[in-house]
Structure formats: C-alpha cells, structure tokens
Amino acid sequence: MDLTRKGKHLNFEDVHFVHAMSLNKVGATIAHRLQTSLKGGHHDMRGTRNSYKSVSRDIRMFNGERDVQLADDVSKLSYQLFGDVIAFDETYSINKYDMIFVPFTCVDHHKKCVTFGAGLIHNETVESYCWLLQAFLKIHVKHPRLFLSDQDPAMRIVVPNVFTQSVHHLCMWHIMKKLLSKVSADLIHNSNIRSRLHKLVRNVYISPATFEEKWHNLMAEFELKNYIWLNETFSIRELWVPSYFLEIPMCFLMKTTSRYESSNSMFKVTYGSANTLVQFQMCFDTAIDNQRYNQRVVEFKSNTTTCSFKTGLDLEVHSLKIYTQTIFKDVQKEIYKGMINCFITNVDVVGNFKVYTVSHMYNRCDFVNHFETAPNKKNIPDRYISNRWRKGSLPSRVYSLSQRLSVDNTEVSVLRNEVTYCVNECVDYLAFNVDGLSPFNQKMKELKRELVDKFPCSSSSQKKQCVIEQLVGQHDVETIGMLPLHGIRNKGCGTNRCLVGP
C-alpha cells in the first residue's frame, strides 16, 4: 500500500516535516530517511523519497521571486545594551542569487555572541556598504564606540563617513594571517620572527611609542625594512594594533572577527545555495531562535545556580549578586590576584580621603588610590559597574514565546499542536499496554471516519497548495517589489584558477 498512488501522497505532517528539516539544512533525502526511522520502517511511511524531493521543490517554486523584509524589537534592545563594539563579517553564497549576507555581531552579558542585525547586498562597493551602514544607523540610531571589520578598502572609506562617532578597528587576525605569504618561507621556518611579531602586536600593556620602538628593532634585526607589505602594515598601525586603542572603553572586548566567524557559522550551516529569499528569511529566523535559546539557557543557569567563593571578601560576595556568572568568574579572578599579589605599603589621610599606596609583588611597581573615608566599603561602587555586565540586563520579556521569530502562533497552528500533543501523550501513556492501545486505536478510527464524512477533503493539488501556503505564509503575487539578481561575483566567490602559494 505504501507504493500505491494514494500511499505516496503526503499529508500535512509529512510536508511540515520536510519544511522544518529544510530550515535546519537537512535535505529531502535525509528527511525521508529520518522519518522512516521515526515511523518504524518504510511500511509505515507515507510517500517515497521522490515524494519528499517533489514537495521540497514545490516549496521553492511557491516562494518564487517574492521579496523579504525583516524587523525585530529584541535585536534593537540587544543593540542598545551591547552595541558598544560591533563586528562586521561578510558571508558569501547564502541563497541562489549569490547575494552577500552581512551579520552585525557583538558580545552579550554572558560573553556570548549575539546578532542584532543583518543585511543583504549586491556587491562590495562603497555605495553598497554606505547604504547598508546608513540603514543600520537609521534603525538603531546609536553609533558604536568601536567598529571592527576586515581590511576591505571600501570599509576604510565608508565607516568614518557613516559612523562619525565611532573608531574603526581592523581585524588583527585578517592582517597577521597574510604574514606567511608576504615574508620568505626560509625566514619564517628558520627563525622566531613569526612568534615575536605576534607577541608584539598582541601586547596590550605597552604604549604606542614602545610598540614603534620594538617594531623598528625587529625589522632591523631580521633585515625586513625593504618588505613593502610590512611597511604598509606599519603605516596603518593606528587601525589595528591594540596599543593605539587603550583609551577606548571595551576596546579589548574583541580584537579580531575570528571569534564571530565561529558564531556566524550557524548561518552558513542553515543556508543553502538553492534557497529563495523567503527560505533565507526562515533559515535566518531559525538560526536567531537557536542563538536566543542558548542565551536563555545561560541566563537561566546564571540566575538559578551559584558559584563557590575563593576569598570570602564582601567585595566578592557583592560581585556575585550583580554580575552574571561568566563575568563574576572574571571579576573573582582579579579580586583573588589582587589579594594574593598586592599589599598596602602606606596609608595617609588627606582631607576627607584616605590615600593608599599599593605595591605589586611581581611587577615591582607602586600605584596610589584615593578613597573617601566612608564606613561602607563592602560593595563595588556603582560608578565602576557597567550595566552591560549586570544580571537581568535584558528584561524577561525578550525570552517570551511572543518574541520568537520562527514560531507559528496562529489559532489553527496552536490547536493543531495541542491535538498532536494530546494524541502523543495518550500513546505514550499506553505505550506498552496492549489492552489499552487496542480500544484507543478503535476509537481513533471511528473518530477519523466521522471527520472524513463531516469535513470532505479537497483535491490533492489544492491541499498541497494550501499546506505550503500555511507553512511559508500566503503571498500576494502583485506585491512583488524585487526581482532576482543574476551574475553576482565578489571577492569571496573564488576563481577558476589555482593560486600559487608562497
């Protein structure tokens, strides 16, 4: 029966399964194999492998060339809290039009990556980037303190013109990875120049003058003064070397875009080269929902569990109350190191202040702190606490069901899920009870016959069309405002030739 024409016809559950799998980068063939395992074998399946492929094709054809528009209040709220530093990273070939996908990413109060915006652009010109950043600024209003991107020449022009209140920081990783192809292989393999350069540019404890002095000494020692790339890289040192960003708040929150490439990989996994823009939107919503679910899990853990103390100081106890667990562990580490490695060498009273001279055990340096002579010094003063790291920075409403992007809250969907859940719960309750399953099965068959007589089904083609419309949303063909783009080729598309290495 499963190979007859009627047996090959897919019902709503099957079409929904194919669609849901496609949003998680699972093709029709794998979806059919998974459903076969879940159903207990091919004999209990509706539809063949080709039936699954056909419905997947029909969904893409139904989407056609319709346009997509996105808006999300949770992203806006996340940007207001965590948008002080932004990473900008391009991803290629995310749909059948080969448009460039650009997510805007930052770090939340659990030090996890959070995406609060994304754009699709046709090419990597100054005009395209300018339009994208202006659109981003129109939505979020606030300028970031630091804007991190790769070494794209167009971005070098656009960022200062659009984000006039921001500092543009080039990704150190993108620059230093070119070292292997710019310096002779003999020098790289037969000396420690590579490790010394990396150690120098990553040092966050030296001044710009010290960096420049050590750079020149290194160039002279290894006779690198005639390397054009090294000279050009040094000439733009204010754009990528951490020493030049020491005065900017949160400047070390991210020094490279590499940590965000791992986060953005979730987008690369869920998108396919055959996706239409409508499917792209659904994949994007699914990926964002996964990201927010992970954030919700970490938030729940931070609010419902506790950490052990190392020092027992009131300051440490207070930090656990105000910070998320991830940040508390960083603060705890600093409190512990301060208690172990630092000691007070002198105390003076000047007016209403106590002046403490504090020495460090290993760095052999002294520094002076001024504290008011107030009795309560058990808490961290509010002026030293950044709100972005506090517990409960995001209101609880952002985790509510109504804020989810890929959930269907329509009345018919809610009722359908409740019915499915009820049936599954009954089956689960009677899973190993033959005496219970038999009458339940008989009642379900009787109910099915009543429903078939009362609600006659439309034709197969009409039903399939209706199912697809319910899954991907109904669209008015007359409102098409964007046509597909053809022939897009950008710097990330690759070439037809193999490039010769160093």
Number of C-alpha atoms within 10 A of each C-alpha: 11 15 14 10 9 12 15 18 17 20 14 14 12 20 20 16 16 23 23 17 18 22 24 19 15 18 17 23 16 16 21 26 14 14 19 17 13 11 12 10 11 16 12 15 21 25 21 20 15 13 19 26 16 12 19 18 13 15 22 18 11 17 20 16 18 19 17 14 7 9 10 12 11 17 16 16 16 21 26 17 16 21 26 21 24 27 28 19 19 19 17 17 21 23 19 17 18 23 25 22 19 19 22 22 26 24 23 20 24 21 13 16 19 26 22 23 19 17 17 16 16 17 16 18 15 16 11 16 22 19 14 18 18 18 13 17 15 10 12 18 13 16 20 22 18 24 23 27 24 21 16 11 11 15 21 17 13 20 23 14 14 17 19 12 14 18 20 22 28 26 23 23 15 15 14 15 10 11 16 15 11 14 17 12 11 8 13 15 11 8 11 11 17 15 10 13 16 14 11 18 19 16 13 16 11 15 14 17 11 11 21 15 10 15 17 13 12 17 17 11 11 12 10 14 13 9 13 11 13 15 14 10 15 16 10 11 18 16 20 26 24 24 22 19 20 16 8 11 12 13 19 13 14 19 20 21 22 16 13 22 18 12 17 22 11 17 23 20 15 20 25 22 14 16 21 26 23 21 22 22 20 21 25 22 19 22 23 21 17 15 17 18 14 13 19 16 10 16 20 11 13 19 13 7 8 11 11 9 13 11 16 10 14 12 16 23 18 14 21 23 14 17 24 23 25 16 19 22 18 10 17 19 15 13 18 17 12 13 12 12 13 16 15 13 10 11 14 11 13 11 9 11 14 16 18 18 16 17 18 15 13 8 9 7 9 14 10 12 11 15 12 13 14 9 6 6 12 12 13 14 8 8 7 7 13 9 16 20 21 20 20 16 16 17 10 10 10 17 16 10 10 11 14 20 17 17 13 13 12 10 9 11 14 12 12 12 12 12 12 12 12 12 13 13 12 13 16 11 12 15 12 10 11 10 9 14 16 11 11 15 12 11 12 12 12 11 11 12 11 11 12 10 9 9 8 8 11 10 8 13 9 10 15 20 13 15 18 22 15 16 16 16 11 12 13 7 10 7 9 13 10 10 10 13 12 11 8 13 17 17 9 11 11 9 10 6 6 7 7 5 6 9
